[in-house]
Amino acid sequence: MTRRVLAVVAAVLAAATGALVPAHQAAAAGTLLSQGRPATASSVEHAGLPASAAVDGNPDTRWSSQFSDPQWIQVDLGGTAAIDQVVLNWETAYATGYRVEVSADGSAWTTIYSTTTGRGGVETLTVTGTGRYVRVYGTTRATGWGYSLWEFQVFGTGPGGTDPFWGDTSTIPPAQNVLMVKILNRTNGRFPDSQVYWSYNGQVHSIAEQPYFDMPVNTAGRMYFHLGSPDSPYFDFIEFTVGPSVFNGNTTRVDAIGLKLAMRLHAHDGYDVSVGEDQATFAEDRAVTFQRFIDEVPPPFRVLAQTPYRIIAPGSHPDFRPGGVNANYFTSYANSVGVTATTAEVFGCAGSLAGNPDMCAALNRHVATLPRAQWSDPNQYYRAAPANYYAKFWHDRAINRLAYGFPYDDVANQSSFISHSNPQYLLVAVGW
């Protein structure tokens, strides 16, 4: 049974004092701060109901705890924020007793709201407070289940009026077309803005010259990014389709990774979701990331690090293609579940797997021999060889562990794909 856990998380993030008021009486809120931010919890009912589901902006996913008291969920806003509203959208398993707490360091907590008469449904808290971490601490369950939130939303003003990574969004000009794109230099000082370039549909600019692009309707497209010069070998791209009132896009790692990339999509209705490499990965030097890859993947995958330019997908390397030294890496495992495919076809979801996304994903994640019910459980992925350890590496370093490491990595909603109607702006962070 599903339960609306995301609302609980939102209350935690609110980390501020205030009175509980019906949603229709709520004062105007600030910017949505919690969506797409790192979230953790005291427990989960199972791996398919993680804490991150309460802050992912999807009203059809939720967090749910174990069936005991107390339980908590918290969100890291990335820096001290001034919070003015928290919205908790509870599933059937709601809390009658809970506290909203804030913390500067995630260890010492201050209670800024508490109740013993929670009513479930959508609870809107008008609050005033500050904190980097916001926690909802459930003390009394309303049902025999645990605590569950569909949405946990925290509103307010980010650190110093801006998000420490994404910057000030208040000055982004309104789009005349579908949405405004802003490109951010997050190379940690390695390249000035005059050496961070973007190109799309024949236009080429540095972000010092033009950091914005008013995105029109298109059937499909790529925006490329280069560091150093407009044709530098240090490059990467995002993919997207844009309709009259919708954006669909992703930070693909299907072919290779050349630059660290992250996207944040914000819509007029408050939807605000980030995907791509996480901030810890952006913060480290490129050489460190390459070495981490070499150190963490099994020996057959180490050749994928084409230092210093790219880390390529395994299906693109001759070692994993017919005639290569690892050409049979996946064949026996695929045969064991009745699939006849080369290793390169497994990595690339090609041949007989082109029309079988679930099986291709299961093979790459090494869950194909498990019961089908476990194919959608991320807790089971990449636990044994053979597996796509290239994809695993990027999932481990992605926001909410969502990445596009192979063509059907969107199976079970594991990819870095984002989509929403009535979009307002898209931020693209380019890292080194």
Secondary structure as a PSIPRED ss2 file (coil, helix, strand):
# PSIPRED VFORMAT (PSIPRED V4.0)

   1 M C   1.000  0.000  0.000
   2 T C   1.000  0.000  0.000
   3 R C   1.000  0.000  0.000
   4 R C   1.000  0.000  0.000
   5 V C   1.000  0.000  0.000
   6 L H   0.000  1.000  0.000
   7 A H   0.000  1.000  0.000
   8 V H   0.000  1.000  0.000
   9 V H   0.000  1.000  0.000
  10 A H   0.000  1.000  0.000
  11 A H   0.000  1.000  0.000
  12 V H   0.000  1.000  0.000
  13 L H   0.000  1.000  0.000
  14 A H   0.000  1.000  0.000
  15 A C   1.000  0.000  0.000
  16 A C   1.000  0.000  0.000
  17 T E   0.000  0.000  1.000
  18 G E   0.000  0.000  1.000
  19 A E   0.000  0.000  1.000
  20 L E   0.000  0.000  1.000
  21 V E   0.000  0.000  1.000
  22 P C   1.000  0.000  0.000
  23 A H   0.000  1.000  0.000
  24 H H   0.000  1.000  0.000
  25 Q H   0.000  1.000  0.000
  26 A C   1.000  0.000  0.000
  27 A C   1.000  0.000  0.000
  28 A C   1.000  0.000  0.000
  29 A C   1.000  0.000  0.000
  30 G C   1.000  0.000  0.000
  31 T E   0.000  0.000  1.000
  32 L E   0.000  0.000  1.000
  33 L C   1.000  0.000  0.000
  34 S C   1.000  0.000  0.000
  35 Q C   1.000  0.000  0.000
  36 G C   1.000  0.000  0.000
  37 R C   1.000  0.000  0.000
  38 P C   1.000  0.000  0.000
  39 A E   0.000  0.000  1.000
  40 T E   0.000  0.000  1.000
  41 A E   0.000  0.000  1.000
  42 S C   1.000  0.000  0.000
  43 S C   1.000  0.000  0.000
  44 V C   1.000  0.000  0.000
  45 E C   1.000  0.000  0.000
  46 H C   1.000  0.000  0.000
  47 A C   1.000  0.000  0.000
  48 G C   1.000  0.000  0.000
  49 L C   1.000  0.000  0.000
  50 P C   1.000  0.000  0.000
  51 A H   0.000  1.000  0.000
  52 S H   0.000  1.000  0.000
  53 A H   0.000  1.000  0.000
  54 A H   0.000  1.000  0.000
  55 V H   0.000  1.000  0.000
  56 D C   1.000  0.000  0.000
  57 G C   1.000  0.000  0.000
  58 N C   1.000  0.000  0.000
  59 P C   1.000  0.000  0.000
  60 D C   1.000  0.000  0.000
  61 T C   1.000  0.000  0.000
  62 R C   1.000  0.000  0.000
  63 W E   0.000  0.000  1.000
  64 S E   0.000  0.000  1.000
  65 S C   1.000  0.000  0.000
  66 Q C   1.000  0.000  0.000
  67 F C   1.000  0.000  0.000
  68 S C   1.000  0.000  0.000
  69 D C   1.000  0.000  0.000
  70 P C   1.000  0.000  0.000
  71 Q E   0.000  0.000  1.000
  72 W E   0.000  0.000  1.000
  73 I E   0.000  0.000  1.000
  74 Q E   0.000  0.000  1.000
  75 V E   0.000  0.000  1.000
  76 D E   0.000  0.000  1.000
  77 L E   0.000  0.000  1.000
  78 G E   0.000  0.000  1.000
  79 G E   0.000  0.000  1.000
  80 T E   0.000  0.000  1.000
  81 A E   0.000  0.000  1.000
  82 A E   0.000  0.000  1.000
  83 I E   0.000  0.000  1.000
  84 D E   0.000  0.000  1.000
  85 Q E   0.000  0.000  1.000
  86 V E   0.000  0.000  1.000
  87 V E   0.000  0.000  1.000
  88 L E   0.000  0.000  1.000
  89 N E   0.000  0.000  1.000
  90 W E   0.000  0.000  1.000
  91 E C   1.000  0.000  0.000
  92 T C   1.000  0.000  0.000
  93 A C   1.000  0.000  0.000
  94 Y C   1.000  0.000  0.000
  95 A E   0.000  0.000  1.000
  96 T E   0.000  0.000  1.000
  97 G E   0.000  0.000  1.000
  98 Y E   0.000  0.000  1.000
  99 R E   0.000  0.000  1.000
 100 V E   0.000  0.000  1.000
 101 E E   0.000  0.000  1.000
 102 V E   0.000  0.000  1.000
 103 S E   0.000  0.000  1.000
 104 A C   1.000  0.000  0.000
 105 D C   1.000  0.000  0.000
 106 G C   1.000  0.000  0.000
 107 S C   1.000  0.000  0.000
 108 A C   1.000  0.000  0.000
 109 W C   1.000  0.000  0.000
 110 T E   0.000  0.000  1.000
 111 T E   0.000  0.000  1.000
 112 I E   0.000  0.000  1.000
 113 Y E   0.000  0.000  1.000
 114 S E   0.000  0.000  1.000
 115 T E   0.000  0.000  1.000
 116 T C   1.000  0.000  0.000
 117 T C   1.000  0.000  0.000
 118 G C   1.000  0.000  0.000
 119 R C   1.000  0.000  0.000
 120 G C   1.000  0.000  0.000
 121 G C   1.000  0.000  0.000
 122 V E   0.000  0.000  1.000
 123 E E   0.000  0.000  1.000
 124 T E   0.000  0.000  1.000
 125 L E   0.000  0.000  1.000
 126 T E   0.000  0.000  1.000
 127 V E   0.000  0.000  1.000
 128 T E   0.000  0.000  1.000
 129 G E   0.000  0.000  1.000
 130 T E   0.000  0.000  1.000
 131 G E   0.000  0.000  1.000
 132 R E   0.000  0.000  1.000
 133 Y E   0.000  0.000  1.000
 134 V E   0.000  0.000  1.000
 135 R E   0.000  0.000  1.000
 136 V E   0.000  0.000  1.000
 137 Y E   0.000  0.000  1.000
 138 G E   0.000  0.000  1.000
 139 T E   0.000  0.000  1.000
 140 T E   0.000  0.000  1.000
 141 R E   0.000  0.000  1.000
 142 A C   1.000  0.000  0.000
 143 T C   1.000  0.000  0.000
 144 G C   1.000  0.000  0.000
 145 W C   1.000  0.000  0.000
 146 G C   1.000  0.000  0.000
 147 Y C   1.000  0.000  0.000
 148 S E   0.000  0.000  1.000
 149 L E   0.000  0.000  1.000
 150 W E   0.000  0.000  1.000
 151 E E   0.000  0.000  1.000
 152 F E   0.000  0.000  1.000
 153 Q E   0.000  0.000  1.000
 154 V E   0.000  0.000  1.000
 155 F E   0.000  0.000  1.000
 156 G E   0.000  0.000  1.000
 157 T E   0.000  0.000  1.000
 158 G C   1.000  0.000  0.000
 159 P H   0.000  1.000  0.000
 160 G H   0.000  1.000  0.000
 161 G H   0.000  1.000  0.000
 162 T C   1.000  0.000  0.000
 163 D E   0.000  0.000  1.000
 164 P C   1.000  0.000  0.000
 165 F C   1.000  0.000  0.000
 166 W C   1.000  0.000  0.000
 167 G E   0.000  0.000  1.000
 168 D C   1.000  0.000  0.000
 169 T C   1.000  0.000  0.000
 170 S C   1.000  0.000  0.000
 171 T C   1.000  0.000  0.000
 172 I C   1.000  0.000  0.000
 173 P C   1.000  0.000  0.000
 174 P C   1.000  0.000  0.000
 175 A C   1.000  0.000  0.000
 176 Q C   1.000  0.000  0.000
 177 N C   1.000  0.000  0.000
 178 V C   1.000  0.000  0.000
 179 L E   0.000  0.000  1.000
 180 M E   0.000  0.000  1.000
 181 V E   0.000  0.000  1.000
 182 K E   0.000  0.000  1.000
 183 I E   0.000  0.000  1.000
 184 L E   0.000  0.000  1.000
 185 N E   0.000  0.000  1.000
 186 R E   0.000  0.000  1.000
 187 T C   1.000  0.000  0.000
 188 N C   1.000  0.000  0.000
 189 G C   1.000  0.000  0.000
 190 R C   1.000  0.000  0.000
 191 F C   1.000  0.000  0.000
 192 P C   1.000  0.000  0.000
 193 D H   0.000  1.000  0.000
 194 S H   0.000  1.000  0.000
 195 Q H   0.000  1.000  0.000
 196 V E   0.000  0.000  1.000
 197 Y E   0.000  0.000  1.000
 198 W E   0.000  0.000  1.000
 199 S E   0.000  0.000  1.000
 200 Y E   0.000  0.000  1.000
 201 N C   1.000  0.000  0.000
 202 G C   1.000  0.000  0.000
 203 Q E   0.000  0.000  1.000
 204 V E   0.000  0.000  1.000
 205 H E   0.000  0.000  1.000
 206 S E   0.000  0.000  1.000
 207 I C   1.000  0.000  0.000
 208 A C   1.000  0.000  0.000
 209 E C   1.000  0.000  0.000
 210 Q C   1.000  0.000  0.000
 211 P C   1.000  0.000  0.000
 212 Y E   0.000  0.000  1.000
 213 F E   0.000  0.000  1.000
 214 D E   0.000  0.000  1.000
 215 M E   0.000  0.000  1.000
 216 P C   1.000  0.000  0.000
 217 V C   1.000  0.000  0.000
 218 N E   0.000  0.000  1.000
 219 T E   0.000  0.000  1.000
 220 A E   0.000  0.000  1.000
 221 G E   0.000  0.000  1.000
 222 R E   0.000  0.000  1.000
 223 M E   0.000  0.000  1.000
 224 Y E   0.000  0.000  1.000
 225 F E   0.000  0.000  1.000
 226 H E   0.000  0.000  1.000
 227 L E   0.000  0.000  1.000
 228 G C   1.000  0.000  0.000
 229 S C   1.000  0.000  0.000
 230 P C   1.000  0.000  0.000
 231 D C   1.000  0.000  0.000
 232 S C   1.000  0.000  0.000
 233 P C   1.000  0.000  0.000
 234 Y C   1.000  0.000  0.000
 235 F E   0.000  0.000  1.000
 236 D E   0.000  0.000  1.000
 237 F E   0.000  0.000  1.000
 238 I E   0.000  0.000  1.000
 239 E E   0.000  0.000  1.000
 240 F E   0.000  0.000  1.000
 241 T E   0.000  0.000  1.000
 242 V E   0.000  0.000  1.000
 243 G E   0.000  0.000  1.000
 244 P C   1.000  0.000  0.000
 245 S C   1.000  0.000  0.000
 246 V E   0.000  0.000  1.000
 247 F E   0.000  0.000  1.000
 248 N E   0.000  0.000  1.000
 249 G E   0.000  0.000  1.000
 250 N E   0.000  0.000  1.000
 251 T C   1.000  0.000  0.000
 252 T E   0.000  0.000  1.000
 253 R C   1.000  0.000  0.000
 254 V C   1.000  0.000  0.000
 255 D C   1.000  0.000  0.000
 256 A E   0.000  0.000  1.000
 257 I E   0.000  0.000  1.000
 258 G C   1.000  0.000  0.000
 259 L C   1.000  0.000  0.000
 260 K E   0.000  0.000  1.000
 261 L E   0.000  0.000  1.000
 262 A E   0.000  0.000  1.000
 263 M E   0.000  0.000  1.000
 264 R E   0.000  0.000  1.000
 265 L E   0.000  0.000  1.000
 266 H E   0.000  0.000  1.000
 267 A E   0.000  0.000  1.000
 268 H C   1.000  0.000  0.000
 269 D C   1.000  0.000  0.000
 270 G C   1.000  0.000  0.000
 271 Y C   1.000  0.000  0.000
 272 D E   0.000  0.000  1.000
 273 V E   0.000  0.000  1.000
 274 S E   0.000  0.000  1.000
 275 V E   0.000  0.000  1.000
 276 G E   0.000  0.000  1.000
 277 E E   0.000  0.000  1.000
 278 D C   1.000  0.000  0.000
 279 Q H   0.000  1.000  0.000
 280 A H   0.000  1.000  0.000
 281 T H   0.000  1.000  0.000
 282 F H   0.000  1.000  0.000
 283 A H   0.000  1.000  0.000
 284 E C   1.000  0.000  0.000
 285 D C   1.000  0.000  0.000
 286 R H   0.000  1.000  0.000
 287 A H   0.000  1.000  0.000
 288 V H   0.000  1.000  0.000
 289 T H   0.000  1.000  0.000
 290 F H   0.000  1.000  0.000
 291 Q H   0.000  1.000  0.000
 292 R H   0.000  1.000  0.000
 293 F H   0.000  1.000  0.000
 294 I H   0.000  1.000  0.000
 295 D H   0.000  1.000  0.000
 296 E H   0.000  1.000  0.000
 297 V C   1.000  0.000  0.000
 298 P C   1.000  0.000  0.000
 299 P H   0.000  1.000  0.000
 300 P H   0.000  1.000  0.000
 301 F H   0.000  1.000  0.000
 302 R H   0.000  1.000  0.000
 303 V H   0.000  1.000  0.000
 304 L H   0.000  1.000  0.000
 305 A E   0.000  0.000  1.000
 306 Q E   0.000  0.000  1.000
 307 T C   1.000  0.000  0.000
 308 P C   1.000  0.000  0.000
 309 Y C   1.000  0.000  0.000
 310 R E   0.000  0.000  1.000
 311 I E   0.000  0.000  1.000
 312 I E   0.000  0.000  1.000
 313 A C   1.000  0.000  0.000
 314 P H   0.000  1.000  0.000
 315 G H   0.000  1.000  0.000
 316 S H   0.000  1.000  0.000
 317 H C   1.000  0.000  0.000
 318 P H   0.000  1.000  0.000
 319 D H   0.000  1.000  0.000
 320 F H   0.000  1.000  0.000
 321 R C   1.000  0.000  0.000
 322 P C   1.000  0.000  0.000
 323 G C   1.000  0.000  0.000
 324 G C   1.000  0.000  0.000
 325 V C   1.000  0.000  0.000
 326 N C   1.000  0.000  0.000
 327 A C   1.000  0.000  0.000
 328 N C   1.000  0.000  0.000
 329 Y C   1.000  0.000  0.000
 330 F C   1.000  0.000  0.000
 331 T H   0.000  1.000  0.000
 332 S H   0.000  1.000  0.000
 333 Y H   0.000  1.000  0.000
 334 A H   0.000  1.000  0.000
 335 N H   0.000  1.000  0.000
 336 S H   0.000  1.000  0.000
 337 V C   1.000  0.000  0.000
 338 G C   1.000  0.000  0.000
 339 V C   1.000  0.000  0.000
 340 T C   1.000  0.000  0.000
 341 A C   1.000  0.000  0.000
 342 T C   1.000  0.000  0.000
 343 T H   0.000  1.000  0.000
 344 A H   0.000  1.000  0.000
 345 E H   0.000  1.000  0.000
 346 V H   0.000  1.000  0.000
 347 F H   0.000  1.000  0.000
 348 G H   0.000  1.000  0.000
 349 C C   1.000  0.000  0.000
 350 A C   1.000  0.000  0.000
 351 G H   0.000  1.000  0.000
 352 S H   0.000  1.000  0.000
 353 L H   0.000  1.000  0.000
 354 A C   1.000  0.000  0.000
 355 G C   1.000  0.000  0.000
 356 N C   1.000  0.000  0.000
 357 P H   0.000  1.000  0.000
 358 D H   0.000  1.000  0.000
 359 M H   0.000  1.000  0.000
 360 C H   0.000  1.000  0.000
 361 A H   0.000  1.000  0.000
 362 A H   0.000  1.000  0.000
 363 L H   0.000  1.000  0.000
 364 N H   0.000  1.000  0.000
 365 R H   0.000  1.000  0.000
 366 H C   1.000  0.000  0.000
 367 V C   1.000  0.000  0.000
 368 A C   1.000  0.000  0.000
 369 T C   1.000  0.000  0.000
 370 L C   1.000  0.000  0.000
 371 P C   1.000  0.000  0.000
 372 R H   0.000  1.000  0.000
 373 A H   0.000  1.000  0.000
 374 Q H   0.000  1.000  0.000
 375 W C   1.000  0.000  0.000
 376 S C   1.000  0.000  0.000
 377 D C   1.000  0.000  0.000
 378 P H   0.000  1.000  0.000
 379 N H   0.000  1.000  0.000
 380 Q H   0.000  1.000  0.000
 381 Y C   1.000  0.000  0.000
 382 Y C   1.000  0.000  0.000
 383 R C   1.000  0.000  0.000
 384 A C   1.000  0.000  0.000
 385 A C   1.000  0.000  0.000
 386 P C   1.000  0.000  0.000
 387 A C   1.000  0.000  0.000
 388 N C   1.000  0.000  0.000
 389 Y H   0.000  1.000  0.000
 390 Y H   0.000  1.000  0.000
 391 A H   0.000  1.000  0.000
 392 K H   0.000  1.000  0.000
 393 F H   0.000  1.000  0.000
 394 W H   0.000  1.000  0.000
 395 H H   0.000  1.000  0.000
 396 D H   0.000  1.000  0.000
 397 R C   1.000  0.000  0.000
 398 A E   0.000  0.000  1.000
 399 I H   0.000  1.000  0.000
 400 N H   0.000  1.000  0.000
 401 R H   0.000  1.000  0.000
 402 L C   1.000  0.000  0.000
 403 A C   1.000  0.000  0.000
 404 Y E   0.000  0.000  1.000
 405 G C   1.000  0.000  0.000
 406 F C   1.000  0.000  0.000
 407 P C   1.000  0.000  0.000
 408 Y C   1.000  0.000  0.000
 409 D C   1.000  0.000  0.000
 410 D C   1.000  0.000  0.000
 411 V H   0.000  1.000  0.000
 412 A H   0.000  1.000  0.000
 413 N H   0.000  1.000  0.000
 414 Q C   1.000  0.000  0.000
 415 S C   1.000  0.000  0.000
 416 S C   1.000  0.000  0.000
 417 F E   0.000  0.000  1.000
 418 I E   0.000  0.000  1.000
 419 S E   0.000  0.000  1.000
 420 H E   0.000  0.000  1.000
 421 S E   0.000  0.000  1.000
 422 N C   1.000  0.000  0.000
 423 P E   0.000  0.000  1.000
 424 Q E   0.000  0.000  1.000
 425 Y E   0.000  0.000  1.000
 426 L E   0.000  0.000  1.000
 427 L E   0.000  0.000  1.000
 428 V E   0.000  0.000  1.000
 429 A E   0.000  0.000  1.000
 430 V E   0.000  0.000  1.000
 431 G E   0.000  0.000  1.000
 432 W C   1.000  0.000  0.000
